Amino acid sequence: MNKKVLVISSSPRKGGNSDLLCDQFVNGSIEAGHTAEKIFLKDKKINYCTGCGTCIDRGKKCSQKDDMAEVLNKMVGADVIVMATPVYFYTMCGQMKTLIDRTCSRYTDITNKDFYFIVTAADTNNNAMERTLEEFRGFTCCLEDANEKGVIYGTGAWVKGEIKGKPAMEEAYHLGMSL
Ligand SMILES: Cc1cc2nc3c(=O)[nH]c(=O)nc-3n(C[C@H](O)[C@H](O)[C@H](O)COP(=O)(O)O)c2cc1C
């Protein structure tokens, strides 16, 4: 079955470590015959959630006029969602958290998805990524039928592009291919 794959790249570094892993995942999934798209979040205007309650309390659309409605449409329409973040102070980066908070108006429409997480960090210890992964799970546990299918650990990479030549590059490609 041809799947729609949405890859969300949140690092502010275009061509950085997590962004390269996103590209590998996209290439693998296209190779396997799926339709894949990467969103580079820094190219989008996504404001913070203001907690105004328009969506939750009054059941109305989010009143903010930015690119989030477009991103949400893509999330709702995808079969597979890949969320990639650099690890900043052992948490996800602010861009990714801002995106997650802004799903508030439609998170109940993001149903029946397979999720993959990509994390990159200078730290070489995969176990140290658990805190960041738990943050992603805090999001997916709020969704109906969200299935975590895999994690790519881009550890031991500090400098931009350092991930090249590490096993995570192959892993990302093969995970994309295995969908
Ligand atoms: C503000 C900031 C905070 C960081 N905090 C951590 C950290 O807590 N642990 C870690 O292992 N690496 C940390 N790093 C290193 C990045 O996670 C690492 O450079 C990663 O490869 C960046 O991914 P990217 O190239 O996709 O942006 C930090 C980097 C920055 C800029």
Ligand as a Chemical Component Dictionary entry (heavy atoms), coordinates in Angstrom:
data_LIG
# 
_chem_comp.id                   LIG 
_chem_comp.type                 NON-POLYMER 
_chem_comp.pdbx_formal_charge   0 
_chem_comp.three_letter_code    LIG 
# 
loop_
_chem_comp_atom.comp_id 
_chem_comp_atom.atom_id 
_chem_comp_atom.alt_atom_id 
_chem_comp_atom.type_symbol 
_chem_comp_atom.charge 
_chem_comp_atom.model_Cartn_x 
_chem_comp_atom.model_Cartn_y 
_chem_comp_atom.model_Cartn_z 
_chem_comp_atom.pdbx_ordinal 
LIG C1  C1  C 0 21.218 25.169 22.523 1  
LIG C2  C2  C 0 21.820 23.794 22.382 2  
LIG C3  C3  C 0 21.649 22.869 23.393 3  
LIG C4  C4  C 0 22.169 21.593 23.269 4  
LIG N1  N1  N 0 21.973 20.699 24.279 5  
LIG C5  C5  C 0 22.438 19.440 24.153 6  
LIG C6  C6  C 0 22.221 18.489 25.187 7  
LIG O1  O1  O 0 21.578 18.754 26.194 8  
LIG N2  N2  N 0 22.750 17.246 25.029 9  
LIG C7  C7  C 0 23.457 16.903 23.909 10 
LIG O2  O2  O 0 23.901 15.770 23.835 11 
LIG N3  N3  N 0 23.673 17.781 22.911 12 
LIG C8  C8  C 0 23.174 19.050 23.005 13 
LIG N4  N4  N 0 23.370 19.945 21.986 14 
LIG C9  C9  C 0 24.032 19.503 20.746 15 
LIG C10 C10 C 0 23.030 19.186 19.643 16 
LIG O3  O3  O 0 22.026 18.319 20.092 17 
LIG C11 C11 C 0 23.775 18.587 18.455 18 
LIG O4  O4  O 0 24.632 19.546 17.895 19 
LIG C12 C12 C 0 22.833 18.031 17.394 20 
LIG O5  O5  O 0 23.573 17.296 16.442 21 
LIG C13 C13 C 0 22.092 19.130 16.695 22 
LIG O6  O6  O 0 21.256 18.580 15.710 23 
LIG P1  P1  P 0 20.951 19.363 14.350 24 
LIG O7  O7  O 0 22.241 19.404 13.574 25 
LIG O8  O8  O 0 19.885 18.579 13.722 26 
LIG O9  O9  O 0 20.480 20.743 14.728 27 
LIG C14 C14 C 0 22.885 21.238 22.108 28 
LIG C15 C15 C 0 23.074 22.182 21.084 29 
LIG C16 C16 C 0 22.537 23.447 21.213 30 
LIG C17 C17 C 0 22.723 24.443 20.100 31 
# 
loop_
_chem_comp_bond.comp_id 
_chem_comp_bond.atom_id_1 
_chem_comp_bond.atom_id_2 
_chem_comp_bond.value_order 
_chem_comp_bond.pdbx_ordinal 
LIG C1  C2  SING 1  
LIG C2  C3  SING 2  
LIG C2  C16 DOUB 3  
LIG C3  C4  DOUB 4  
LIG C4  N1  SING 5  
LIG C4  C14 SING 6  
LIG N1  C5  DOUB 7  
LIG C5  C6  SING 8  
LIG C5  C8  SING 9  
LIG C6  O1  DOUB 10 
LIG C6  N2  SING 11 
LIG N2  C7  SING 12 
LIG C7  O2  DOUB 13 
LIG C7  N3  SING 14 
LIG N3  C8  DOUB 15 
LIG C8  N4  SING 16 
LIG N4  C9  SING 17 
LIG N4  C14 SING 18 
LIG C9  C10 SING 19 
LIG C10 O3  SING 20 
LIG C10 C11 SING 21 
LIG C11 O4  SING 22 
LIG C11 C12 SING 23 
LIG C12 O5  SING 24 
LIG C12 C13 SING 25 
LIG C13 O6  SING 26 
LIG O6  P1  SING 27 
LIG P1  O7  DOUB 28 
LIG P1  O8  SING 29 
LIG P1  O9  SING 30 
LIG C14 C15 DOUB 31 
LIG C15 C16 SING 32 
LIG C16 C17 SING 33 
# 
